[in-house]
Amino acid sequence: MTASLVERHVVIFTAEAWGHYRPVIALAARLVKIEPVVITMFTTFRLHERAKAELSRNFEHGEEASAQRVRLVALGEVELLRSDAVDQTFTAAWKQLVAEEPIACALNGEHFPAIIRPRAIILDISHGKLSGYVRALSGGNVKIYTFFPVQLCALWRILSDEVNHVPGLPPIYDHELFPQETFKPSALEAELFTHWYETLTVTDGIAVLTTESYERAAVAALRKWYSDMKKSAYIVGLPIAHGSHASSGEKIQSKEAGQIEMFLDNASKTSGEKSLLYISFGSLYWPMNDSEKVWAFLDVVMERSLHFIMTHASPFAHVSDAVKNKVQAYGQGILSPWAPQQLILGHPATGWFVAHGGQNSVQESIAAGVPQIMWPFGVDQPCNAIHLTDNLDVAYELMEVRSGLGLKPIYRNGKTPVGTIEALKEEARDTLSKAFGEDGAQKRAKLLELRQAILAEHEDGGLAKRDLEALANSF
């Protein structure tokens, strides 16, 4: 890549959560294929190598020139989400790019040549505060876009004593948005959401990880809001890696990938298609003070003789030797610190996905045609759970996994969770019985109809593809 030939330079910086990294990497790959821009994507030490592997999944043979226009630069070892260290390392790197200086990866020392100063930056909603530094250092010459890999209904949530009426959701109490004790309103969340509103009003545009088919009312509300502000809202769908490198690029991110693939094949042969349960709370979330509920749920899974794969990627997760030994003795389950999720969801053996409800996992599950059993923690996850179960009727939600504020009454069904281990086990038995029975089959059929509508939005002439192209052309 010749620096003098670079005409447009865009920077991307997302939050240190895989559900944010994976879709924005795929988004970057799509953008450089549509327009000859150069993208510098800042990463952190913890996810840099995975990001490189993930990026490779999105390019085919013959697309090497496009792939070279995405530069992955690790800023340093910083805390999750955002911190003063994130602000400092980002600001230093941004100054280099604005000054058209070379930049080096802090993890491996790889040097990237000086190119034209950035014309635009795509900042994760969690890094909204950084837009102030960008404006201060760059003036009004840089367009700032917000990447929003979160369910849109979460935008309009309100903390008050009154019932919430949110576009796209049934009426809810505010405490229903905090179903887990460890994810009750906190200083960090308060800071993040305070910056959300400011970010969403000062940004030049927003790129949202959703589709109109999935949350039509919320998308309509967002488009109207941004139209009133004379700003652009891009509903970019869910960019997912496809092609010859998609599978191999995901497998190299998990040491157990080979074992997992063999396990899936065996489950399909011995128990049939759609017989396996996949369990994952993403790369960050875990019931830290209620982990015994995870193992109680797993006991019910084993009681039903189901094949299962469970990941525990969260830095807060701890799996005891006793649990590992029990699963090993059971012989029909795998515990993995990091699993190839798209491979698992796309395998014929996989029947249901027990998930936290993060937007990326929700959309990947829908794209694979795998219905979910929701176990939400916070942020947009409770909103996704409500939308999937009450509005779309394509999922179940576990209520007895709740704790703290989550044990207060639920407006939409009038129930009050008990929250005990026995109550959870009873609910798990009932839910799994329904999921692998006729009721679950009906939900799956509805999900497949939704899937077709969503996939159509990514085809030529589709709404998601139209907005993606408009975003690429706006730089």
Kinemage of the C-alpha trace (Angstrom):
@kinemage 1
@onewidth
@group {chain A} dominant
@subgroup {mainchain}
@vectorlist {calphas} color= white
{ca met a 1} P 0.000 0.000 0.000
{ca thr a 2} L 1.547 3.262 -1.153
{ca ala a 3} L 0.924 6.076 1.318
{ca ser a 4} L 0.668 8.721 -1.408
{ca leu a 5} L -2.211 6.834 -3.055
{ca val a 6} L -4.371 6.707 0.066
{ca glu a 7} L -7.246 9.151 -0.398
{ca arg a 8} L -9.517 8.252 2.521
{ca his a 9} L -8.510 7.069 5.976
{ca val a 10} L -11.018 5.871 8.592
{ca val a 11} L -10.287 4.828 12.191
{ca ile a 12} L -12.314 2.269 14.168
{ca phe a 13} L -12.168 1.732 17.934
{ca thr a 14} L -14.576 -0.612 19.689
{ca ala a 15} L -15.094 -1.918 23.228
{ca glu a 16} L -13.100 -4.866 24.560
{ca ala a 17} L -15.892 -7.422 24.231
{ca trp a 18} L -15.975 -10.045 21.488
{ca gly a 19} L -19.610 -9.294 20.704
{ca his a 20} L -18.420 -5.815 19.687
{ca tyr a 21} L -15.142 -6.858 18.034
{ca arg a 22} L -16.445 -9.572 15.730
{ca pro a 23} L -19.178 -7.547 13.980
{ca val a 24} L -17.097 -4.377 13.636
{ca ile a 25} L -14.255 -6.385 12.060
{ca ala a 26} L -16.718 -7.809 9.551
{ca leu a 27} L -18.060 -4.293 9.021
{ca ala a 28} L -14.541 -3.002 8.311
{ca ala a 29} L -14.016 -5.774 5.763
{ca arg a 30} L -17.261 -4.894 3.988
{ca leu a 31} L -16.389 -1.198 3.900
{ca val a 32} L -12.982 -1.670 2.239
{ca lys a 33} L -14.582 -3.945 -0.359
{ca ile a 34} L -17.174 -1.293 -1.222
{ca glu a 35} L -14.858 1.737 -1.263
{ca pro a 36} L -11.015 2.027 -1.494
{ca val a 37} L -10.637 3.417 2.017
{ca val a 38} L -7.873 2.522 4.471
{ca ile a 39} L -9.050 1.543 7.950
{ca thr a 40} L -6.876 1.686 11.059
{ca met a 41} L -8.573 -0.379 13.755
{ca phe a 42} L -7.311 -0.012 17.305
{ca thr a 43} L -7.291 -3.178 19.417
{ca thr a 44} L -6.149 -4.195 22.893
{ca phe a 45} L -3.650 -6.864 23.902
{ca arg a 46} L -6.280 -9.362 25.061
{ca leu a 47} L -8.112 -9.594 21.744
{ca his a 48} L -5.509 -8.537 19.165
{ca glu a 49} L -4.546 -12.003 17.904
{ca arg a 50} L -8.174 -13.106 17.777
{ca ala a 51} L -8.960 -9.946 15.835
{ca lys a 52} L -6.281 -10.808 13.255
{ca ala a 53} L -7.698 -14.310 12.829
{ca glu a 54} L -11.220 -12.939 12.607
{ca leu a 55} L -10.216 -10.400 9.966
{ca ser a 56} L -8.743 -13.158 7.788
{ca arg a 57} L -12.131 -14.926 7.771
{ca asn a 58} L -13.679 -12.054 5.851
{ca phe a 59} L -11.510 -12.117 2.719
{ca glu a 60} L -11.280 -14.564 -0.171
{ca his a 61} L -8.425 -15.355 -2.539
{ca gly a 62} L -8.095 -12.406 -4.886
{ca glu a 63} L -9.114 -9.904 -2.216
{ca glu a 64} L -5.622 -9.423 -0.796
{ca ala a 65} L -5.490 -5.766 -1.837
{ca ser a 66} L -8.664 -5.038 0.119
{ca ala a 67} L -7.416 -6.990 3.142
{ca gln a 68} L -4.216 -4.923 3.248
{ca arg a 69} L -6.294 -1.782 3.664
{ca val a 70} L -7.328 -2.841 7.180
{ca arg a 71} L -4.543 -2.140 9.693
{ca leu a 72} L -4.873 -3.693 13.171
{ca val a 73} L -2.949 -1.704 15.785
{ca ala a 74} L -2.897 -2.750 19.452
{ca leu a 75} L -2.912 0.290 21.722
{ca gly a 76} L -1.803 -1.448 24.877
{ca glu a 77} L -2.967 -3.488 27.825
{ca val a 78} L -5.961 -1.667 29.292
{ca glu a 79} L -8.995 -2.476 31.410
{ca leu a 80} L -12.312 -3.708 30.088
{ca leu a 81} L -14.722 -1.238 28.487
{ca arg a 82} L -13.240 2.165 29.232
{ca ser a 83} L -10.833 3.708 31.711
{ca asp a 84} L -8.373 6.578 31.986
{ca ala a 85} L -5.730 4.301 30.473
{ca val a 86} L -7.931 3.793 27.404
{ca asp a 87} L -8.374 7.554 27.053
{ca gln a 88} L -4.638 8.200 27.299
{ca thr a 89} L -3.487 5.495 24.889
{ca phe a 90} L -6.171 6.372 22.361
{ca thr a 91} L -5.388 10.094 22.498
{ca ala a 92} L -1.674 9.478 21.960
{ca ala a 93} L -2.341 7.247 18.957
{ca trp a 94} L -4.902 9.654 17.503
{ca lys a 95} L -2.398 12.513 17.683
{ca gln a 96} L 0.053 10.420 15.642
{ca leu a 97} L -2.506 9.713 12.946
{ca val a 98} L -3.681 13.328 12.767
{ca ala a 99} L -0.049 14.440 12.423
{ca glu a 100} L 0.333 11.900 9.593
{ca glu a 101} L 3.058 10.037 11.463
{ca pro a 102} L 3.895 6.313 11.313
{ca ile a 103} L 2.322 4.174 14.020
{ca ala a 104} L 3.354 0.875 15.620
{ca cys a 105} L 1.428 -1.970 17.214
{ca ala a 106} L 2.179 -1.950 20.962
{ca leu a 107} L 1.846 -5.744 21.153
{ca asn a 108} L 4.126 -7.021 18.388
{ca gly a 109} L 5.974 -3.891 17.256
{ca glu a 110} L 4.643 -4.050 13.690
{ca his a 111} L 5.145 -0.669 12.026
{ca phe a 112} L 2.586 0.965 9.754
{ca pro a 113} L 3.641 3.797 7.435
{ca ala a 114} L 2.410 7.354 7.649
{ca ile a 115} L -0.697 7.986 5.558
{ca ile a 116} L -3.168 10.813 5.097
{ca arg a 117} L -4.833 12.013 8.311
{ca pro a 118} L -8.168 10.350 9.167
{ca arg a 119} L -11.265 11.662 7.479
{ca ala a 120} L -13.624 9.810 9.808
{ca ile a 121} L -13.724 7.684 12.942
{ca ile a 122} L -16.198 5.003 14.019
{ca leu a 123} L -16.318 4.901 17.828
{ca asp a 124} L -18.097 2.245 19.847
{ca ile a 125} L -20.943 3.649 21.927
{ca ser a 126} L -18.968 2.636 25.048
{ca his a 127} L -16.148 4.947 23.947
{ca gly a 128} L -18.397 7.922 23.324
{ca lys a 129} L -16.395 10.146 25.660
{ca leu a 130} L -13.476 9.919 23.234
{ca ser a 131} L -15.394 11.919 20.644
{ca gly a 132} L -14.562 15.011 22.704
{ca tyr a 133} L -10.840 14.330 22.350
{ca val a 134} L -11.274 13.766 18.612
{ca arg a 135} L -13.042 17.109 18.193
{ca ala a 136} L -10.473 18.922 20.330
{ca leu a 137} L -7.518 17.510 18.392
{ca ser a 138} L -9.036 17.540 14.913
{ca gly a 139} L -11.566 20.337 14.815
{ca gly a 140} L -14.591 19.859 12.593
{ca asn a 141} L -12.662 18.206 9.788
{ca val a 142} L -13.286 14.652 10.994
{ca lys a 143} L -16.648 12.935 10.809
{ca ile a 144} L -17.506 10.990 13.954
{ca tyr a 145} L -19.742 7.943 13.644
{ca thr a 146} L -21.089 5.869 16.522
{ca phe a 147} L -21.033 2.075 16.300
{ca phe a 148} L -24.061 0.705 18.156
{ca pro a 149} L -23.845 -3.117 18.502
{ca val a 150} L -26.731 -3.057 20.962
{ca gln a 151} L -30.451 -3.724 20.634
{ca leu a 152} L -32.103 -0.406 19.797
{ca cys a 153} L -34.864 -0.733 22.392
{ca ala a 154} L -32.157 -0.269 25.046
{ca leu a 155} L -31.794 3.349 23.886
{ca trp a 156} L -35.075 4.487 25.366
{ca arg a 157} L -34.980 2.808 28.756
{ca ile a 158} L -35.759 5.076 31.701
{ca leu a 159} L -35.055 4.625 35.395
{ca ser a 160} L -38.127 5.804 37.294
{ca asp a 161} L -40.925 4.612 39.550
{ca glu a 162} L -43.325 4.546 36.623
{ca val a 163} L -43.892 1.821 34.054
{ca asn a 164} L -41.580 2.184 31.020
{ca his a 165} L -43.143 2.470 27.552
{ca val a 166} L -40.289 1.792 25.139
{ca pro a 167} L -40.659 1.743 21.321
{ca gly a 168} L -40.743 -1.908 20.277
{ca leu a 169} L -41.274 -3.414 23.758
{ca pro a 170} L -44.306 -4.163 25.925
{ca pro a 171} L -44.655 -2.047 29.108
{ca ile a 172} L -41.992 -2.942 31.714
{ca tyr a 173} L -40.750 -1.858 35.117
{ca asp a 174} L -37.281 -0.291 35.147
{ca his a 175} L -35.966 -2.998 37.506
{ca glu a 176} L -36.669 -5.610 34.816
{ca leu a 177} L -33.633 -4.187 33.007
{ca phe a 178} L -31.384 -5.404 35.843
{ca pro a 179} L -32.212 -9.109 36.275
{ca gln a 180} L -28.909 -9.994 37.978
{ca glu a 181} L -27.573 -8.675 41.290
{ca thr a 182} L -24.041 -8.285 39.948
{ca phe a 183} L -25.300 -6.097 37.097
{ca lys a 184} L -27.482 -3.701 39.058
{ca pro a 185} L -27.050 0.041 38.301
{ca ser a 186} L -23.431 0.925 39.032
{ca ala a 187} L -21.094 3.899 38.804
{ca leu a 188} L -19.559 2.471 35.613
{ca glu a 189} L -22.938 1.903 33.986
{ca ala a 190} L -24.113 5.352 35.066
{ca glu a 191} L -21.037 6.914 33.467
{ca leu a 192} L -21.445 4.899 30.275
{ca phe a 193} L -25.123 5.728 29.840
{ca thr a 194} L -24.558 9.390 30.692
{ca his a 195} L -22.143 9.568 27.767
{ca trp a 196} L -24.529 7.579 25.560
{ca tyr a 197} L -26.997 10.432 25.195
{ca glu a 198} L -24.307 13.030 24.629
{ca thr a 199} L -22.583 10.775 22.104
{ca leu a 200} L -25.758 10.022 20.183
{ca thr a 201} L -26.612 13.710 19.829
{ca val a 202} L -23.182 15.040 18.808
{ca thr a 203} L -22.219 12.200 16.471
{ca asp a 204} L -22.442 12.748 12.711
{ca gly a 205} L -24.109 9.388 12.178
{ca ile a 206} L -24.826 6.042 13.790
{ca ala a 207} L -24.168 2.525 12.458
{ca val a 208} L -26.504 0.049 14.146
{ca leu a 209} L -26.082 -3.706 14.337
{ca thr a 210} L -29.691 -4.641 13.637
{ca thr a 211} L -32.294 -4.944 10.885
{ca glu a 212} L -35.742 -3.533 10.300
{ca ser a 213} L -37.123 -7.063 10.192
{ca tyr a 214} L -35.864 -7.701 13.720
{ca glu a 215} L -36.997 -4.522 15.501
{ca arg a 216} L -39.088 -2.461 13.113
{ca ala a 217} L -40.659 -0.100 15.659
{ca ala a 218} L -37.335 0.767 17.287
{ca val a 219} L -35.649 1.326 13.910
{ca ala a 220} L -38.467 3.646 12.854
{ca ala a 221} L -38.098 5.627 16.096
{ca leu a 222} L -34.331 5.947 15.592
{ca arg a 223} L -34.647 7.025 11.966
{ca lys a 224} L -37.148 9.727 12.932
{ca trp a 225} L -34.950 10.972 15.782
{ca tyr a 226} L -31.882 11.216 13.558
{ca ser a 227} L -33.849 12.729 10.704
{ca asp a 228} L -35.105 15.425 13.076
{ca met a 229} L -31.462 16.118 14.046
{ca lys a 230} L -30.510 16.117 10.338
{ca lys a 231} L -28.117 13.232 10.937
{ca ser a 232} L -27.794 9.805 9.328
{ca ala a 233} L -28.780 6.454 10.820
{ca tyr a 234} L -27.301 3.415 9.072
{ca ile a 235} L -29.005 0.090 9.864
{ca val a 236} L -26.176 -2.165 8.675
{ca gly a 237} L -27.611 -5.555 9.643
{ca leu a 238} L -25.213 -8.227 10.838
{ca pro a 239} L -22.038 -8.606 8.782
{ca ile a 240} L -20.978 -12.272 9.139
{ca ala a 241} L -17.900 -13.861 7.578
{ca his a 242} L -18.680 -16.175 4.667
{ca gly a 243} L -16.564 -18.058 2.165
{ca ser a 244} L -13.607 -20.418 2.118
{ca his a 245} L -11.746 -18.880 5.077
{ca ala a 246} L -14.716 -18.360 7.386
{ca ser a 247} L -14.600 -21.787 9.030
{ca ser a 248} L -10.825 -22.214 9.278
{ca gly a 249} L -10.356 -18.673 10.557
{ca glu a 250} L -12.776 -19.301 13.399
{ca lys a 251} L -11.349 -22.697 14.322
{ca ile a 252} L -7.841 -21.362 14.927
{ca gln a 253} L -9.253 -19.098 17.644
{ca ser a 254} L -10.182 -22.093 19.829
{ca lys a 255} L -7.792 -24.805 20.986
{ca glu a 256} L -10.722 -27.213 21.329
{ca ala a 257} L -12.160 -26.534 17.851
{ca gly a 258} L -11.184 -29.924 16.441
{ca gln a 259} L -12.560 -31.771 19.450
{ca ile a 260} L -15.744 -29.692 19.340
{ca glu a 261} L -16.341 -30.411 15.661
{ca met a 262} L -15.918 -34.153 16.224
{ca phe a 263} L -18.239 -33.939 19.226
{ca leu a 264} L -20.892 -32.199 17.116
{ca asp a 265} L -20.625 -34.829 14.391
{ca asn a 266} L -20.979 -37.605 16.965
{ca ala a 267} L -23.979 -35.929 18.616
{ca ser a 268} L -25.681 -35.685 15.248
{ca lys a 269} L -25.073 -39.372 14.534
{ca thr a 270} L -26.102 -40.695 17.950
{ca ser a 271} L -28.916 -38.338 18.944
{ca gly a 272} L -29.986 -36.786 15.659
{ca glu a 273} L -30.137 -33.276 14.297
{ca lys a 274} L -31.133 -30.373 16.571
{ca ser a 275} L -30.428 -32.477 19.660
{ca leu a 276} L -27.534 -30.531 21.205
{ca leu a 277} L -27.668 -27.607 23.625
{ca tyr a 278} L -25.103 -24.813 23.270
{ca ile a 279} L -24.556 -22.620 26.351
{ca ser a 280} L -22.618 -19.345 26.296
{ca phe a 281} L -22.803 -15.988 28.070
{ca gly a 282} L -20.346 -14.297 25.719
{ca ser a 283} L -16.814 -13.098 26.417
{ca leu a 284} L -17.679 -10.890 29.401
{ca tyr a 285} L -20.789 -11.934 31.317
{ca trp a 286} L -21.118 -14.555 34.049
{ca pro a 287} L -23.383 -14.966 37.121
{ca met a 288} L -20.538 -14.140 39.493
{ca asn a 289} L -22.461 -14.391 42.767
{ca asp a 290} L -24.871 -17.038 41.505
{ca ser a 291} L -22.618 -19.502 39.699
{ca glu a 292} L -24.297 -22.384 41.542
{ca lys a 293} L -27.337 -21.710 39.345
{ca val a 294} L -25.238 -22.442 36.262
{ca trp a 295} L -24.236 -25.812 37.657
{ca ala a 296} L -27.803 -26.536 38.804
{ca phe a 297} L -29.027 -25.858 35.271
{ca leu a 298} L -26.288 -28.115 33.929
{ca asp a 299} L -27.448 -30.866 36.299
{ca val a 300} L -30.887 -30.727 34.672
{ca val a 301} L -29.308 -30.848 31.209
{ca met a 302} L -27.410 -33.999 32.191
{ca glu a 303} L -30.519 -35.395 33.873
{ca arg a 304} L -32.182 -35.238 30.435
{ca ser a 305} L -29.160 -36.943 28.782
{ca leu a 306} L -28.648 -34.041 26.385
{ca his a 307} L -25.414 -33.423 24.522
{ca phe a 308} L -24.120 -29.947 25.366
{ca ile a 309} L -21.243 -27.548 24.752
{ca met a 310} L -20.678 -24.808 27.305
{ca thr a 311} L -18.208 -21.948 27.020
{ca his a 312} L -16.828 -19.972 29.945
{ca ala a 313} L -14.886 -17.179 28.235
{ca ser a 314} L -15.653 -14.496 30.809
{ca pro a 315} L -12.708 -13.375 32.962
{ca phe a 316} L -15.149 -13.688 35.890
{ca ala a 317} L -15.924 -17.363 35.255
{ca his a 318} L -14.549 -20.116 37.464
{ca val a 319} L -15.149 -23.794 36.797
{ca ser a 320} L -14.249 -26.026 39.737
{ca asp a 321} L -12.495 -29.364 39.390
{ca ala a 322} L -15.625 -31.011 40.769
{ca val a 323} L -17.694 -29.647 37.880
{ca lys a 324} L -15.048 -30.611 35.327
{ca asn a 325} L -14.901 -34.146 36.713
{ca lys a 326} L -18.694 -34.471 36.685
{ca val a 327} L -18.913 -33.383 33.046
{ca gln a 328} L -16.072 -35.690 32.064
{ca ala a 329} L -17.784 -38.634 33.772
{ca tyr a 330} L -21.068 -37.714 32.057
{ca gly a 331} L -19.382 -38.138 28.671
{ca gln a 332} L -21.826 -36.087 26.605
{ca gly a 333} L -20.664 -32.568 27.360
{ca ile a 334} L -17.762 -30.206 26.662
{ca leu a 335} L -16.598 -27.258 28.764
{ca ser a 336} L -14.490 -24.814 26.754
{ca pro a 337} L -12.909 -21.444 27.613
{ca trp a 338} L -13.440 -20.322 24.001
{ca ala a 339} L -15.518 -22.071 21.365
{ca pro a 340} L -16.101 -21.431 17.632
{ca gln a 341} L -19.636 -20.108 18.029
{ca gln a 342} L -20.589 -19.743 14.381
{ca leu a 343} L -19.370 -23.288 13.691
{ca ile a 344} L -21.486 -24.621 16.567
{ca leu a 345} L -24.598 -22.656 15.619
{ca gly a 346} L -24.268 -23.703 11.991
{ca his a 347} L -23.912 -27.428 12.729
{ca pro a 348} L -26.993 -29.646 12.157
{ca ala a 349} L -26.613 -31.137 15.654
{ca thr a 350} L -27.297 -27.851 17.445
{ca gly a 351} L -30.896 -27.468 18.550
{ca trp a 352} L -31.006 -24.645 21.104
{ca phe a 353} L -28.745 -21.893 22.381
{ca val a 354} L -28.800 -20.860 26.068
{ca ala a 355} L -27.537 -17.285 25.786
{ca his a 356} L -27.167 -13.992 27.625
{ca gly a 357} L -28.912 -12.044 24.887
{ca gly a 358} L -26.140 -9.763 23.645
{ca gln a 359} L -27.009 -8.303 20.246
{ca asn a 360} L -24.234 -10.055 18.326
{ca ser a 361} L -25.060 -13.517 19.698
{ca val a 362} L -28.778 -12.938 19.151
{ca gln a 363} L -28.247 -12.018 15.515
{ca glu a 364} L -25.766 -14.854 14.897
{ca ser a 365} L -28.255 -17.305 16.371
{ca ile a 366} L -31.078 -16.017 14.186
{ca ala a 367} L -28.837 -16.128 11.111
{ca ala a 368} L -28.117 -19.797 11.866
{ca gly a 369} L -31.784 -20.599 12.498
{ca val a 370} L -31.129 -21.699 16.099
{ca pro a 371} L -33.701 -20.558 18.706
{ca gln a 372} L -32.590 -19.353 22.122
{ca ile a 373} L -33.263 -19.837 25.812
{ca met a 374} L -32.490 -16.460 27.348
{ca trp a 375} L -30.458 -15.855 30.520
{ca pro a 376} L -29.936 -12.051 30.455
{ca phe a 377} L -27.682 -9.984 32.728
{ca gly a 378} L -27.911 -6.304 31.791
{ca val a 379} L -27.538 -3.542 29.171
{ca asp a 380} L -29.620 -4.580 26.109
{ca gln a 381} L -29.890 -8.259 27.029
{ca pro a 382} L -33.169 -8.027 29.000
{ca cys a 383} L -34.634 -6.040 26.083
{ca asn a 384} L -33.621 -8.727 23.597
{ca ala a 385} L -35.066 -11.411 25.869
{ca ile a 386} L -38.410 -9.602 26.110
{ca his a 387} L -38.515 -8.922 22.370
{ca leu a 388} L -37.676 -12.502 21.380
{ca thr a 389} L -40.091 -14.116 23.831
{ca asp a 390} L -43.069 -11.735 24.071
{ca asn a 391} L -43.058 -9.915 20.732
{ca leu a 392} L -41.667 -12.502 18.330
{ca asp a 393} L -42.470 -15.738 20.211
{ca val a 394} L -39.269 -17.420 19.019
{ca ala a 395} L -37.512 -17.976 22.365
{ca tyr a 396} L -37.886 -18.810 26.054
{ca glu a 397} L -36.586 -16.825 29.011
{ca leu a 398} L -35.416 -18.331 32.305
{ca met a 399} L -36.911 -16.258 35.133
{ca glu a 400} L -35.641 -18.201 38.149
{ca val a 401} L -32.000 -17.419 37.322
{ca arg a 402} L -32.649 -13.867 38.540
{ca ser a 403} L -31.270 -12.246 41.668
{ca gly a 404} L -31.276 -8.833 43.345
{ca leu a 405} L -33.615 -6.416 41.541
{ca gly a 406} L -34.509 -9.270 39.226
{ca leu a 407} L -36.572 -10.868 41.998
{ca lys a 408} L -39.074 -8.003 41.961
{ca pro a 409} L -42.410 -8.394 40.096
{ca ile a 410} L -42.405 -8.675 36.294
{ca tyr a 411} L -44.958 -6.366 34.724
{ca arg a 412} L -45.626 -8.205 31.475
{ca asn a 413} L -46.612 -11.537 33.041
{ca gly a 414} L -47.472 -10.603 36.617
{ca lys a 415} L -45.034 -13.149 38.048
{ca thr a 416} L -42.493 -12.696 40.827
{ca pro a 417} L -39.458 -15.014 40.576
{ca val a 418} L -38.551 -17.107 43.621
{ca gly a 419} L -34.865 -17.315 42.726
{ca thr a 420} L -34.042 -20.566 44.545
{ca ile a 421} L -32.075 -23.482 43.137
{ca glu a 422} L -35.114 -25.752 43.313
{ca ala a 423} L -37.285 -23.206 41.513
{ca leu a 424} L -34.640 -22.918 38.803
{ca lys a 425} L -34.393 -26.682 38.367
{ca glu a 426} L -38.162 -26.979 38.039
{ca glu a 427} L -38.218 -24.179 35.466
{ca ala a 428} L -35.274 -25.684 33.578
{ca arg a 429} L -37.010 -29.063 33.326
{ca asp a 430} L -40.179 -27.430 32.026
{ca thr a 431} L -38.352 -25.171 29.563
{ca leu a 432} L -36.148 -27.907 28.114
{ca ser a 433} L -39.138 -30.225 27.786
{ca lys a 434} L -40.981 -27.565 25.790
{ca ala a 435} L -37.929 -26.569 23.746
{ca phe a 436} L -37.271 -30.107 22.524
{ca gly a 437} L -40.985 -30.756 21.981
{ca glu a 438} L -43.825 -29.446 19.825
{ca asp a 439} L -43.860 -25.981 21.403
{ca gly a 440} L -40.183 -25.546 20.588
{ca ala a 441} L -40.768 -26.739 17.026
{ca gln a 442} L -43.375 -24.017 16.550
{ca lys a 443} L -40.978 -21.359 17.825
{ca arg a 444} L -38.273 -22.664 15.482
{ca ala a 445} L -40.630 -22.382 12.504
{ca lys a 446} L -41.361 -18.742 13.367
{ca leu a 447} L -37.643 -18.083 13.789
{ca leu a 448} L -36.887 -19.468 10.325
{ca glu a 449} L -39.421 -17.060 8.830
{ca leu a 450} L -37.704 -14.185 10.645
{ca arg a 451} L -34.331 -15.460 9.454
{ca gln a 452} L -35.420 -15.338 5.817
{ca ala a 453} L -36.633 -11.768 6.173
{ca ile a 454} L -33.377 -10.682 7.831
{ca leu a 455} L -31.167 -12.413 5.262
{ca ala a 456} L -33.122 -10.737 2.458
{ca glu a 457} L -32.149 -7.334 3.868
{ca his a 458} L -28.483 -8.193 3.198
{ca glu a 459} L -29.038 -9.052 -0.470
{ca asp a 460} L -28.835 -6.625 -3.404
{ca gly a 461} L -31.579 -4.064 -2.972
{ca gly a 462} L -32.074 -4.993 0.676
{ca leu a 463} L -32.294 -2.349 3.378
{ca ala a 464} L -29.186 -3.429 5.299
{ca lys a 465} L -27.036 -3.581 2.178
{ca arg a 466} L -28.334 -0.197 1.053
{ca asp a 467} L -27.412 1.407 4.373
{ca leu a 468} L -24.008 -0.295 4.441
{ca glu a 469} L -23.190 1.108 1.005
{ca ala a 470} L -24.441 4.540 2.057
{ca leu a 471} L -22.140 4.452 5.091
{ca ala a 472} L -19.143 3.509 2.932
{ca asn a 473} L -19.929 6.307 0.489
{ca ser a 474} L -20.263 8.900 3.263
{ca phe a 475} L -16.581 8.980 4.255
